[in-house]
């Protein structure tokens, strides 16, 4: 699966997938942020940690876009 196909898959209007991507990204972002705050990693690890946090943020953004696409395109205007 190409990266563009994966991006299309991530932003597809699916509420369960969007919620899972958002919660997973929030967990990774929180874990890495907490570890970097509490443990004060060496400078050589700070760059990869920041990169992983940005990637987690991007995954959460894709999940949020997919969830909002589902929410606003469903027949009743949202869940329920």
mmCIF file of the N, C-alpha and C atoms, coordinates in Angstrom:
data_MODEL
# 
_entry.id   MODEL 
# 
loop_
_atom_site.group_PDB 
_atom_site.id 
_atom_site.type_symbol 
_atom_site.label_atom_id 
_atom_site.label_alt_id 
_atom_site.label_comp_id 
_atom_site.label_asym_id 
_atom_site.label_entity_id 
_atom_site.label_seq_id 
_atom_site.pdbx_PDB_ins_code 
_atom_site.Cartn_x 
_atom_site.Cartn_y 
_atom_site.Cartn_z 
_atom_site.occupancy 
_atom_site.B_iso_or_equiv 
_atom_site.pdbx_formal_charge 
_atom_site.auth_seq_id 
_atom_site.auth_comp_id 
_atom_site.auth_asym_id 
_atom_site.auth_atom_id 
_atom_site.pdbx_PDB_model_num 
ATOM 1   N N  . UNK A 1 1  ? 0.854   -1.166 0.000  1.00 0.00 ? 1  UNK A N  1 
ATOM 2   C CA . UNK A 1 1  ? 0.000   0.000  0.000  1.00 0.00 ? 1  UNK A CA 1 
ATOM 3   C C  . UNK A 1 1  ? 0.904   1.234  0.000  1.00 0.00 ? 1  UNK A C  1 
ATOM 4   N N  . UNK A 1 2  ? 0.675   2.132  -0.928 1.00 0.00 ? 2  UNK A N  1 
ATOM 5   C CA . UNK A 1 2  ? 1.508   3.323  -1.047 1.00 0.00 ? 2  UNK A CA 1 
ATOM 6   C C  . UNK A 1 2  ? 1.170   4.314  0.073  1.00 0.00 ? 2  UNK A C  1 
ATOM 7   N N  . UNK A 1 3  ? 2.049   5.256  0.358  1.00 0.00 ? 3  UNK A N  1 
ATOM 8   C CA . UNK A 1 3  ? 1.754   6.248  1.398  1.00 0.00 ? 3  UNK A CA 1 
ATOM 9   C C  . UNK A 1 3  ? 0.499   7.068  1.105  1.00 0.00 ? 3  UNK A C  1 
ATOM 10  N N  . UNK A 1 4  ? 0.253   7.361  -0.170 1.00 0.00 ? 4  UNK A N  1 
ATOM 11  C CA . UNK A 1 4  ? -0.952  8.115  -0.512 1.00 0.00 ? 4  UNK A CA 1 
ATOM 12  C C  . UNK A 1 4  ? -2.210  7.284  -0.244 1.00 0.00 ? 4  UNK A C  1 
ATOM 13  N N  . UNK A 1 5  ? -2.157  5.988  -0.534 1.00 0.00 ? 5  UNK A N  1 
ATOM 14  C CA . UNK A 1 5  ? -3.289  5.112  -0.229 1.00 0.00 ? 5  UNK A CA 1 
ATOM 15  C C  . UNK A 1 5  ? -3.519  5.019  1.277  1.00 0.00 ? 5  UNK A C  1 
ATOM 16  N N  . UNK A 1 6  ? -2.447  4.977  2.040  1.00 0.00 ? 6  UNK A N  1 
ATOM 17  C CA . UNK A 1 6  ? -2.578  4.943  3.503  1.00 0.00 ? 6  UNK A CA 1 
ATOM 18  C C  . UNK A 1 6  ? -3.200  6.240  4.028  1.00 0.00 ? 6  UNK A C  1 
ATOM 19  N N  . UNK A 1 7  ? -2.837  7.361  3.433  1.00 0.00 ? 7  UNK A N  1 
ATOM 20  C CA . UNK A 1 7  ? -3.419  8.632  3.839  1.00 0.00 ? 7  UNK A CA 1 
ATOM 21  C C  . UNK A 1 7  ? -4.905  8.671  3.501  1.00 0.00 ? 7  UNK A C  1 
ATOM 22  N N  . UNK A 1 8  ? -5.261  8.204  2.320  1.00 0.00 ? 8  UNK A N  1 
ATOM 23  C CA . UNK A 1 8  ? -6.685  8.141  1.952  1.00 0.00 ? 8  UNK A CA 1 
ATOM 24  C C  . UNK A 1 8  ? -7.447  7.224  2.891  1.00 0.00 ? 8  UNK A C  1 
ATOM 25  N N  . UNK A 1 9  ? -6.826  6.107  3.298  1.00 0.00 ? 9  UNK A N  1 
ATOM 26  C CA . UNK A 1 9  ? -7.449  5.174  4.228  1.00 0.00 ? 9  UNK A CA 1 
ATOM 27  C C  . UNK A 1 9  ? -7.659  5.844  5.582  1.00 0.00 ? 9  UNK A C  1 
ATOM 28  N N  . UNK A 1 10 ? -6.681  6.637  6.021  1.00 0.00 ? 10 UNK A N  1 
ATOM 29  C CA . UNK A 1 10 ? -6.763  7.264  7.334  1.00 0.00 ? 10 UNK A CA 1 
ATOM 30  C C  . UNK A 1 10 ? -7.824  8.355  7.395  1.00 0.00 ? 10 UNK A C  1 
ATOM 31  N N  . UNK A 1 11 ? -8.075  9.058  6.308  1.00 0.00 ? 11 UNK A N  1 
ATOM 32  C CA . UNK A 1 11 ? -9.057  10.143 6.335  1.00 0.00 ? 11 UNK A CA 1 
ATOM 33  C C  . UNK A 1 11 ? -10.412 9.714  5.767  1.00 0.00 ? 11 UNK A C  1 
ATOM 34  N N  . UNK A 1 12 ? -10.587 8.421  5.518  1.00 0.00 ? 12 UNK A N  1 
ATOM 35  C CA . UNK A 1 12 ? -11.883 7.926  5.034  1.00 0.00 ? 12 UNK A CA 1 
ATOM 36  C C  . UNK A 1 12 ? -12.932 8.127  6.134  1.00 0.00 ? 12 UNK A C  1 
ATOM 37  N N  . UNK A 1 13 ? -14.163 8.431  5.762  1.00 0.00 ? 13 UNK A N  1 
ATOM 38  C CA . UNK A 1 13 ? -15.198 8.696  6.765  1.00 0.00 ? 13 UNK A CA 1 
ATOM 39  C C  . UNK A 1 13 ? -15.655 7.422  7.484  1.00 0.00 ? 13 UNK A C  1 
ATOM 40  N N  . UNK A 1 14 ? -14.936 7.045  8.518  1.00 0.00 ? 14 UNK A N  1 
ATOM 41  C CA . UNK A 1 14 ? -15.245 5.867  9.319  1.00 0.00 ? 14 UNK A CA 1 
ATOM 42  C C  . UNK A 1 14 ? -15.093 6.255  10.787 1.00 0.00 ? 14 UNK A C  1 
ATOM 43  N N  . UNK A 1 15 ? -16.197 6.259  11.555 1.00 0.00 ? 15 UNK A N  1 
ATOM 44  C CA . UNK A 1 15 ? -16.103 6.768  12.935 1.00 0.00 ? 15 UNK A CA 1 
ATOM 45  C C  . UNK A 1 15 ? -15.237 5.904  13.849 1.00 0.00 ? 15 UNK A C  1 
ATOM 46  N N  . UNK A 1 16 ? -15.281 4.584  13.714 1.00 0.00 ? 16 UNK A N  1 
ATOM 47  C CA . UNK A 1 16 ? -14.483 3.717  14.588 1.00 0.00 ? 16 UNK A CA 1 
ATOM 48  C C  . UNK A 1 16 ? -12.992 3.877  14.300 1.00 0.00 ? 16 UNK A C  1 
ATOM 49  N N  . UNK A 1 17 ? -12.625 3.934  13.035 1.00 0.00 ? 17 UNK A N  1 
ATOM 50  C CA . UNK A 1 17 ? -11.221 4.108  12.670 1.00 0.00 ? 17 UNK A CA 1 
ATOM 51  C C  . UNK A 1 17 ? -10.722 5.477  13.110 1.00 0.00 ? 17 UNK A C  1 
ATOM 52  N N  . UNK A 1 18 ? -11.534 6.508  12.891 1.00 0.00 ? 18 UNK A N  1 
ATOM 53  C CA . UNK A 1 18 ? -11.139 7.850  13.300 1.00 0.00 ? 18 UNK A CA 1 
ATOM 54  C C  . UNK A 1 18 ? -10.921 7.949  14.797 1.00 0.00 ? 18 UNK A C  1 
ATOM 55  N N  . UNK A 1 19 ? -11.825 7.360  15.567 1.00 0.00 ? 19 UNK A N  1 
ATOM 56  C CA . UNK A 1 19 ? -11.678 7.378  17.020 1.00 0.00 ? 19 UNK A CA 1 
ATOM 57  C C  . UNK A 1 19 ? -10.440 6.616  17.455 1.00 0.00 ? 19 UNK A C  1 
ATOM 58  N N  . UNK A 1 20 ? -10.190 5.468  16.837 1.00 0.00 ? 20 UNK A N  1 
ATOM 59  C CA . UNK A 1 20 ? -9.006  4.680  17.187 1.00 0.00 ? 20 UNK A CA 1 
ATOM 60  C C  . UNK A 1 20 ? -7.721  5.439  16.853 1.00 0.00 ? 20 UNK A C  1 
ATOM 61  N N  . UNK A 1 21 ? -7.677  6.099  15.709 1.00 0.00 ? 21 UNK A N  1 
ATOM 62  C CA . UNK A 1 21 ? -6.490  6.871  15.341 1.00 0.00 ? 21 UNK A CA 1 
ATOM 63  C C  . UNK A 1 21 ? -6.277  8.047  16.293 1.00 0.00 ? 21 UNK A C  1 
ATOM 64  N N  . UNK A 1 22 ? -7.349  8.716  16.666 1.00 0.00 ? 22 UNK A N  1 
ATOM 65  C CA . UNK A 1 22 ? -7.236  9.856  17.573 1.00 0.00 ? 22 UNK A CA 1 
ATOM 66  C C  . UNK A 1 22 ? -6.741  9.401  18.942 1.00 0.00 ? 22 UNK A C  1 
ATOM 67  N N  . UNK A 1 23 ? -7.341  8.346  19.482 1.00 0.00 ? 23 UNK A N  1 
ATOM 68  C CA . UNK A 1 23 ? -6.944  7.882  20.814 1.00 0.00 ? 23 UNK A CA 1 
ATOM 69  C C  . UNK A 1 23 ? -5.527  7.310  20.819 1.00 0.00 ? 23 UNK A C  1 
ATOM 70  N N  . UNK A 1 24 ? -5.164  6.595  19.777 1.00 0.00 ? 24 UNK A N  1 
ATOM 71  C CA . UNK A 1 24 ? -3.806  6.069  19.685 1.00 0.00 ? 24 UNK A CA 1 
ATOM 72  C C  . UNK A 1 24 ? -2.775  7.181  19.596 1.00 0.00 ? 24 UNK A C  1 
ATOM 73  N N  . UNK A 1 25 ? -3.063  8.175  18.789 1.00 0.00 ? 25 UNK A N  1 
ATOM 74  C CA . UNK A 1 25 ? -2.138  9.307  18.654 1.00 0.00 ? 25 UNK A CA 1 
ATOM 75  C C  . UNK A 1 25 ? -2.043  10.083 19.958 1.00 0.00 ? 25 UNK A C  1 
ATOM 76  N N  . UNK A 1 26 ? -3.163  10.256 20.638 1.00 0.00 ? 26 UNK A N  1 
ATOM 77  C CA . UNK A 1 26 ? -3.149  10.953 21.923 1.00 0.00 ? 26 UNK A CA 1 
ATOM 78  C C  . UNK A 1 26 ? -2.317  10.188 22.946 1.00 0.00 ? 26 UNK A C  1 
ATOM 79  N N  . UNK A 1 27 ? -2.444  8.869  22.944 1.00 0.00 ? 27 UNK A N  1 
ATOM 80  C CA . UNK A 1 27 ? -1.657  8.055  23.867 1.00 0.00 ? 27 UNK A CA 1 
ATOM 81  C C  . UNK A 1 27 ? -0.166  8.160  23.601 1.00 0.00 ? 27 UNK A C  1 
ATOM 82  N N  . UNK A 1 28 ? 0.237   8.043  22.343 1.00 0.00 ? 28 UNK A N  1 
ATOM 83  C CA . UNK A 1 28 ? 1.659   8.135  21.995 1.00 0.00 ? 28 UNK A CA 1 
ATOM 84  C C  . UNK A 1 28 ? 2.197   9.529  22.290 1.00 0.00 ? 28 UNK A C  1 
ATOM 85  N N  . UNK A 1 29 ? 1.442   10.542 21.924 1.00 0.00 ? 29 UNK A N  1 
ATOM 86  C CA . UNK A 1 29 ? 1.873   11.927 22.159 1.00 0.00 ? 29 UNK A CA 1 
ATOM 87  C C  . UNK A 1 29 ? 2.030   12.189 23.654 1.00 0.00 ? 29 UNK A C  1 
ATOM 88  N N  . UNK A 1 30 ? 1.058   11.738 24.449 1.00 0.00 ? 30 UNK A N  1 
ATOM 89  C CA . UNK A 1 30 ? 1.118   11.948 25.890 1.00 0.00 ? 30 UNK A CA 1 
ATOM 90  C C  . UNK A 1 30 ? 2.268   11.175 26.525 1.00 0.00 ? 30 UNK A C  1 
ATOM 91  N N  . UNK A 1 31 ? 2.464   9.947  26.105 1.00 0.00 ? 31 UNK A N  1 
ATOM 92  C CA . UNK A 1 31 ? 3.535   9.127  26.651 1.00 0.00 ? 31 UNK A CA 1 
ATOM 93  C C  . UNK A 1 31 ? 4.904   9.738  26.366 1.00 0.00 ? 31 UNK A C  1 
ATOM 94  N N  . UNK A 1 32 ? 5.130   10.109 25.126 1.00 0.00 ? 32 UNK A N  1 
ATOM 95  C CA . UNK A 1 32 ? 6.425   10.696 24.775 1.00 0.00 ? 32 UNK A CA 1 
ATOM 96  C C  . UNK A 1 32 ? 6.632   12.061 25.433 1.00 0.00 ? 32 UNK A C  1 
ATOM 97  N N  . UNK A 1 33 ? 5.589   12.854 25.499 1.00 0.00 ? 33 UNK A N  1 
ATOM 98  C CA . UNK A 1 33 ? 5.696   14.146 26.170 1.00 0.00 ? 33 UNK A CA 1 
ATOM 99  C C  . UNK A 1 33 ? 5.981   13.991 27.652 1.00 0.00 ? 33 UNK A C  1 
ATOM 100 N N  . UNK A 1 34 ? 5.300   13.048 28.289 1.00 0.00 ? 34 UNK A N  1 
ATOM 101 C CA . UNK A 1 34 ? 5.539   12.807 29.707 1.00 0.00 ? 34 UNK A CA 1 
ATOM 102 C C  . UNK A 1 34 ? 6.933   12.274 29.973 1.00 0.00 ? 34 UNK A C  1 
ATOM 103 N N  . UNK A 1 35 ? 7.375   11.344 29.123 1.00 0.00 ? 35 UNK A N  1 
ATOM 104 C CA . UNK A 1 35 ? 8.726   10.803 29.299 1.00 0.00 ? 35 UNK A CA 1 
ATOM 105 C C  . UNK A 1 35 ? 9.789   11.880 29.113 1.00 0.00 ? 35 UNK A C  1 
ATOM 106 N N  . UNK A 1 36 ? 9.608   12.700 28.105 1.00 0.00 ? 36 UNK A N  1 
ATOM 107 C CA . UNK A 1 36 ? 10.617  13.738 27.866 1.00 0.00 ? 36 UNK A CA 1 
ATOM 108 C C  . UNK A 1 36 ? 10.595  14.803 28.963 1.00 0.00 ? 36 UNK A C  1 
ATOM 109 N N  . UNK A 1 37 ? 9.450   15.011 29.584 1.00 0.00 ? 37 UNK A N  1 
ATOM 110 C CA . UNK A 1 37 ? 9.377   15.996 30.670 1.00 0.00 ? 37 UNK A CA 1 
ATOM 111 C C  . UNK A 1 37 ? 9.957   15.430 31.963 1.00 0.00 ? 37 UNK A C  1 
ATOM 112 N N  . UNK A 1 38 ? 9.601   14.190 32.282 1.00 0.00 ? 38 UNK A N  1 
ATOM 113 C CA . UNK A 1 38 ? 10.024  13.616 33.558 1.00 0.00 ? 38 UNK A CA 1 
ATOM 114 C C  . UNK A 1 38 ? 11.464  13.109 33.551 1.00 0.00 ? 38 UNK A C  1 
ATOM 115 N N  . UNK A 1 39 ? 11.902  12.513 32.455 1.00 0.00 ? 39 UNK A N  1 
ATOM 116 C CA . UNK A 1 39 ? 13.215  11.884 32.435 1.00 0.00 ? 39 UNK A CA 1 
ATOM 117 C C  . UNK A 1 39 ? 14.324  12.766 31.869 1.00 0.00 ? 39 UNK A C  1 
ATOM 118 N N  . UNK A 1 40 ? 13.980  13.866 31.236 1.00 0.00 ? 40 UNK A N  1 
ATOM 119 C CA . UNK A 1 40 ? 14.971  14.753 30.631 1.00 0.00 ? 40 UNK A CA 1 
ATOM 120 C C  . UNK A 1 40 ? 15.976  13.961 29.787 1.00 0.00 ? 40 UNK A C  1 
ATOM 121 N N  . UNK A 1 41 ? 15.562  13.470 28.607 1.00 0.00 ? 41 UNK A N  1 
ATOM 122 C CA . UNK A 1 41 ? 16.461  12.648 27.794 1.00 0.00 ? 41 UNK A CA 1 
ATOM 123 C C  . UNK A 1 41 ? 17.655  13.455 27.280 1.00 0.00 ? 41 UNK A C  1 
ATOM 124 N N  . UNK A 1 42 ? 18.734  12.763 26.923 1.00 0.00 ? 42 UNK A N  1 
ATOM 125 C CA . UNK A 1 42 ? 19.885  13.478 26.363 1.00 0.00 ? 42 UNK A CA 1 
ATOM 126 C C  . UNK A 1 42 ? 19.519  14.140 25.034 1.00 0.00 ? 42 UNK A C  1 
ATOM 127 N N  . UNK A 1 43 ? 20.297  15.111 24.647 1.00 0.00 ? 43 UNK A N  1 
ATOM 128 C CA . UNK A 1 43 ? 20.013  15.880 23.427 1.00 0.00 ? 43 UNK A CA 1 
ATOM 129 C C  . UNK A 1 43 ? 19.922  15.002 22.186 1.00 0.00 ? 43 UNK A C  1 
ATOM 130 N N  . UNK A 1 44 ? 20.690  13.937 22.158 1.00 0.00 ? 44 UNK A N  1 
ATOM 131 C CA . UNK A 1 44 ? 20.694  13.091 20.965 1.00 0.00 ? 44 UNK A CA 1 
ATOM 132 C C  . UNK A 1 44 ? 19.350  12.375 20.784 1.00 0.00 ? 44 UNK A C  1 
ATOM 133 N N  . UNK A 1 45 ? 18.614  12.160 21.855 1.00 0.00 ? 45 UNK A N  1 
ATOM 134 C CA . UNK A 1 45 ? 17.297  11.525 21.764 1.00 0.00 ? 45 UNK A CA 1 
ATOM 135 C C  . UNK A 1 45 ? 16.156  12.528 21.631 1.00 0.00 ? 45 UNK A C  1 
ATOM 136 N N  . UNK A 1 46 ? 16.433  13.789 21.879 1.00 0.00 ? 46 UNK A N  1 
ATOM 137 C CA . UNK A 1 46 ? 15.376  14.794 21.823 1.00 0.00 ? 46 UNK A CA 1 
ATOM 138 C C  . UNK A 1 46 ? 14.814  14.938 20.405 1.00 0.00 ? 46 UNK A C  1 
ATOM 139 N N  . UNK A 1 47 ? 15.657  14.900 19.398 1.00 0.00 ? 47 UNK A N  1 
ATOM 140 C CA . UNK A 1 47 ? 15.200  15.028 18.009 1.00 0.00 ? 47 UNK A CA 1 
ATOM 141 C C  . UNK A 1 47 ? 14.256  13.910 17.592 1.00 0.00 ? 47 UNK A C  1 
ATOM 142 N N  . UNK A 1 48 ? 14.641  12.630 17.795 1.00 0.00 ? 48 UNK A N  1 
ATOM 143 C CA . UNK A 1 48 ? 13.722  11.550 17.439 1.00 0.00 ? 48 UNK A CA 1 
ATOM 144 C C  . UNK A 1 48 ? 12.423  11.578 18.238 1.00 0.00 ? 48 UNK A C  1 
ATOM 145 N N  . UNK A 1 49 ? 12.484  11.985 19.498 1.00 0.00 ? 49 UNK A N  1 
ATOM 146 C CA . UNK A 1 49 ? 11.253  12.060 20.294 1.00 0.00 ? 49 UNK A CA 1 
ATOM 147 C C  . UNK A 1 49 ? 10.325  13.124 19.727 1.00 0.00 ? 49 UNK A C  1 
ATOM 148 N N  . UNK A 1 50 ? 10.867  14.264 19.374 1.00 0.00 ? 50 UNK A N  1 
ATOM 149 C CA . UNK A 1 50 ? 10.049  15.331 18.788 1.00 0.00 ? 50 UNK A CA 1 
ATOM 150 C C  . UNK A 1 50 ? 9.469   14.871 17.454 1.00 0.00 ? 50 UNK A C  1 
ATOM 151 N N  . UNK A 1 51 ? 10.252  14.173 16.657 1.00 0.00 ? 51 UNK A N  1 
ATOM 152 C CA . UNK A 1 51 ? 9.765   13.673 15.375 1.00 0.00 ? 51 UNK A CA 1 
ATOM 153 C C  . UNK A 1 51 ? 8.618   12.675 15.579 1.00 0.00 ? 51 UNK A C  1 
ATOM 154 N N  . UNK A 1 52 ? 8.756   11.770 16.526 1.00 0.00 ? 52 UNK A N  1 
ATOM 155 C CA . UNK A 1 52 ? 7.682   10.823 16.811 1.00 0.00 ? 52 UNK A CA 1 
ATOM 156 C C  . UNK A 1 52 ? 6.436   11.524 17.339 1.00 0.00 ? 52 UNK A C  1 
ATOM 157 N N  . UNK A 1 53 ? 6.618   12.564 18.130 1.00 0.00 ? 53 UNK A N  1 
ATOM 158 C CA . UNK A 1 53 ? 5.462   13.320 18.613 1.00 0.00 ? 53 UNK A CA 1 
ATOM 159 C C  . UNK A 1 53 ? 4.746   14.029 17.467 1.00 0.00 ? 53 UNK A C  1 
ATOM 160 N N  . UNK A 1 54 ? 5.501   14.574 16.533 1.00 0.00 ? 54 UNK A N  1 
ATOM 161 C CA . UNK A 1 54 ? 4.882   15.218 15.367 1.00 0.00 ? 54 UNK A CA 1 
ATOM 162 C C  . UNK A 1 54 ? 4.157   14.204 14.489 1.00 0.00 ? 54 UNK A C  1 
ATOM 163 N N  . UNK A 1 55 ? 4.738   13.026 14.331 1.00 0.00 ? 55 UNK A N  1 
ATOM 164 C CA . UNK A 1 55 ? 4.061   11.978 13.556 1.00 0.00 ? 55 UNK A CA 1 
ATOM 165 C C  . UNK A 1 55 ? 2.779   11.530 14.246 1.00 0.00 ? 55 UNK A C  1 
ATOM 166 N N  . UNK A 1 56 ? 2.799   11.416 15.567 1.00 0.00 ? 56 UNK A N  1 
ATOM 167 C CA . UNK A 1 56 ? 1.584   11.060 16.302 1.00 0.00 ? 56 UNK A CA 1 
ATOM 168 C C  . UNK A 1 56 ? 0.522   12.139 16.129 1.00 0.00 ? 56 UNK A C  1 
ATOM 169 N N  . UNK A 1 57 ? 0.946   13.387 16.143 1.00 0.00 ? 57 UNK A N  1 
ATOM 170 C CA . UNK A 1 57 ? 0.007   14.485 15.932 1.00 0.00 ? 57 UNK A CA 1 
ATOM 171 C C  . UNK A 1 57 ? -0.616  14.400 14.539 1.00 0.00 ? 57 UNK A C  1 
ATOM 172 N N  . UNK A 1 58 ? 0.194   14.053 13.536 1.00 0.00 ? 58 UNK A N  1 
ATOM 173 C CA . UNK A 1 58 ? -0.304  13.926 12.169 1.00 0.00 ? 58 UNK A CA 1 
ATOM 174 C C  . UNK A 1 58 ? -1.303  12.778 12.052 1.00 0.00 ? 58 UNK A C  1 
ATOM 175 N N  . UNK A 1 59 ? -1.032  11.660 12.701 1.00 0.00 ? 59 UNK A N  1 
ATOM 176 C CA . UNK A 1 59 ? -1.971  10.534 12.690 1.00 0.00 ? 59 UNK A CA 1 
ATOM 177 C C  . UNK A 1 59 ? -3.286  10.935 13.345 1.00 0.00 ? 59 UNK A C  1 
ATOM 178 N N  . UNK A 1 60 ? -3.207  11.637 14.467 1.00 0.00 ? 60 UNK A N  1 
ATOM 179 C CA . UNK A 1 60 ? -4.423  12.112 15.126 1.00 0.00 ? 60 UNK A CA 1 
ATOM 180 C C  . UNK A 1 60 ? -5.205  13.084 14.264 1.00 0.00 ? 60 UNK A C  1 
ATOM 181 N N  . UNK A 1 61 ? -4.502  13.937 13.548 1.00 0.00 ? 61 UNK A N  1 
ATOM 182 C CA . UNK A 1 61 ? -5.160  14.870 12.638 1.00 0.00 ? 61 UNK A CA 1 
ATOM 183 C C  . UNK A 1 61 ? -5.896  14.126 11.529 1.00 0.00 ? 61 UNK A C  1 
ATOM 184 N N  . UNK A 1 62 ? -5.265  13.110 10.968 1.00 0.00 ? 62 UNK A N  1 
ATOM 185 C CA . UNK A 1 62 ? -5.924  12.311 9.925  1.00 0.00 ? 62 UNK A CA 1 
ATOM 186 C C  . UNK A 1 62 ? -7.171  11.625 10.481 1.00 0.00 ? 62 UNK A C  1 
ATOM 187 N N  . UNK A 1 63 ? -7.065  11.088 11.689 1.00 0.00 ? 63 UNK A N  1 
ATOM 188 C CA . UNK A 1 63 ? -8.226  10.462 12.318 1.00 0.00 ? 63 UNK A CA 1 
ATOM 189 C C  . UNK A 1 63 ? -9.345  11.458 12.561 1.00 0.00 ? 63 UNK A C  1 
ATOM 190 N N  . UNK A 1 64 ? -8.982  12.664 12.969 1.00 0.00 ? 64 UNK A N  1 
ATOM 191 C CA . UNK A 1 64 ? -9.984  13.686 13.219 1.00 0.00 ? 64 UNK A CA 1 
ATOM 192 C C  . UNK A 1 64 ? -10.668 14.112 11.924 1.00 0.00 ? 64 UNK A C  1 
ATOM 193 N N  . UNK A 1 65 ? -9.903  14.243 10.855 1.00 0.00 ? 65 UNK A N  1 
ATOM 194 C CA . UNK A 1 65 ? -10.498 14.589 9.557  1.00 0.00 ? 65 UNK A CA 1 
ATOM 195 C C  . UNK A 1 65 ? -11.478 13.503 9.127  1.00 0.00 ? 65 UNK A C  1 
ATOM 196 N N  . UNK A 1 66 ? -11.077 12.232 9.266  1.00 0.00 ? 66 UNK A N  1 
ATOM 197 C CA . UNK A 1 66 ? -11.971 11.136 8.905  1.00 0.00 ? 66 UNK A CA 1 
ATOM 198 C C  . UNK A 1 66 ? -13.238 11.127 9.742  1.00 0.00 ? 66 UNK A C  1 
ATOM 199 N N  . UNK A 1 67 ? -13.101 11.374 11.042 1.00 0.00 ? 67 UNK A N  1 
ATOM 200 C CA . UNK A 1 67 ? -14.272 11.390 11.914 1.00 0.00 ? 67 UNK A CA 1 
ATOM 201 C C  . UNK A 1 67 ? -15.198 12.541 11.557 1.00 0.00 ? 67 UNK A C  1 
ATOM 202 N N  . UNK A 1 68 ? -14.641 13.727 11.334 1.00 0.00 ? 68 UNK A N  1 
ATOM 203 C CA . UNK A 1 68 ? -15.478 14.863 10.957 1.00 0.00 ? 68 UNK A CA 1 
ATOM 204 C C  . UNK A 1 68 ? -16.130 14.656 9.602  1.00 0.00 ? 68 UNK A C  1 
ATOM 205 N N  . UNK A 1 69 ? -15.418 14.021 8.676  1.00 0.00 ? 69 UNK A N  1 
ATOM 206 C CA . UNK A 1 69 ? -16.044 13.731 7.373  1.00 0.00 ? 69 UNK A CA 1 
ATOM 207 C C  . UNK A 1 69 ? -17.242 12.827 7.558  1.00 0.00 ? 69 UNK A C  1 
ATOM 208 N N  . UNK A 1 70 ? -17.127 11.819 8.426  1.00 0.00 ? 70 UNK A N  1 
ATOM 209 C CA . UNK A 1 70 ? -18.260 10.938 8.685  1.00 0.00 ? 70 UNK A CA 1 
ATOM 210 C C  . UNK A 1 70 ? -19.383 11.715 9.377  1.00 0.00 ? 70 UNK A C  1 
ATOM 211 N N  . UNK A 1 71 ? -19.040 12.531 10.361 1.00 0.00 ? 71 UNK A N  1 
ATOM 212 C CA . UNK A 1 71 ? -20.031 13.254 11.147 1.00 0.00 ? 71 UNK A CA 1 
ATOM 213 C C  . UNK A 1 71 ? -20.863 14.194 10.280 1.00 0.00 ? 71 UNK A C  1 
ATOM 214 N N  . UNK A 1 72 ? -20.200 14.923 9.385  1.00 0.00 ? 72 UNK A N  1 
ATOM 215 C CA . UNK A 1 72 ? -20.919 15.919 8.597  1.00 0.00 ? 72 UNK A CA 1 
ATOM 216 C C  . UNK A 1 72 ? -21.533 15.359 7.316  1.00 0.00 ? 72 UNK A C  1 
ATOM 217 N N  . UNK A 1 73 ? -21.148 14.156 6.898  1.00 0.00 ? 73 UNK A N  1 
ATOM 218 C CA . UNK A 1 73 ? -21.745 13.588 5.692  1.00 0.00 ? 73 UNK A CA 1 
ATOM 219 C C  . UNK A 1 73 ? -22.777 12.525 5.986  1.00 0.00 ? 73 UNK A C  1 
ATOM 220 N N  . UNK A 1 74 ? -22.965 12.153 7.264  1.00 0.00 ? 74 UNK A N  1 
ATOM 221 C CA . UNK A 1 74 ? -24.003 11.159 7.559  1.00 0.00 ? 74 UNK A CA 1 
ATOM 222 C C  . UNK A 1 74 ? -25.366 11.803 7.341  1.00 0.00 ? 74 UNK A C  1 
ATOM 223 N N  . UNK A 1 75 ? -26.340 10.975 7.084  1.00 0.00 ? 75 UNK A N  1 
ATOM 224 C CA . UNK A 1 75 ? -27.668 11.474 6.704  1.00 0.00 ? 75 UNK A CA 1 
ATOM 225 C C  . UNK A 1 75 ? -28.333 12.359 7.740  1.00 0.00 ? 75 UNK A C  1 
ATOM 226 N N  . UNK A 1 76 ? -28.145 12.065 9.015  1.00 0.00 ? 76 UNK A N  1 
ATOM 227 C CA . UNK A 1 76 ? -28.826 12.835 10.055 1.00 0.00 ? 76 UNK A CA 1 
ATOM 228 C C  . UNK A 1 76 ? -27.988 13.999 10.560 1.00 0.00 ? 76 UNK A C  1 
ATOM 229 N N  . UNK A 1 77 ? -26.830 14.230 9.978  1.00 0.00 ? 77 UNK A N  1 
ATOM 230 C CA . UNK A 1 77 ? -25.980 15.314 10.418 1.00 0.00 ? 77 UNK A CA 1 
ATOM 231 C C  . UNK A 1 77 ? -25.091 14.930 11.575 1.00 0.00 ? 77 UNK A C  1 
ATOM 232 N N  . UNK A 1 78 ? -25.031 13.660 11.897 1.00 0.00 ? 78 UNK A N  1 
ATOM 233 C CA . UNK A 1 78 ? -24.167 13.229 12.985 1.00 0.00 ? 78 UNK A CA 1 
ATOM 234 C C  . UNK A 1 78 ? -24.600 11.895 13.541 1.00 0.00 ? 78 UNK A C  1 
ATOM 235 N N  . UNK A 1 79 ? -24.009 11.491 14.630 1.00 0.00 ? 79 UNK A N  1 
ATOM 236 C CA . UNK A 1 79 ? -24.335 10.206 15.214 1.00 0.00 ? 79 UNK A CA 1 
ATOM 237 C C  . UNK A 1 79 ? -25.730 10.217 15.822 1.00 0.00 ? 79 UNK A C  1 
ATOM 238 N N  . UNK A 1 80 ? -26.301 9.045  15.879 1.00 0.00 ? 80 UNK A N  1 
ATOM 239 C CA . UNK A 1 80 ? -27.600 8.896  16.531 1.00 0.00 ? 80 UNK A CA 1 
ATOM 240 C C  . UNK A 1 80 ? -28.689 9.072  15.604 1.00 0.00 ? 80 UNK A C  1 
# 
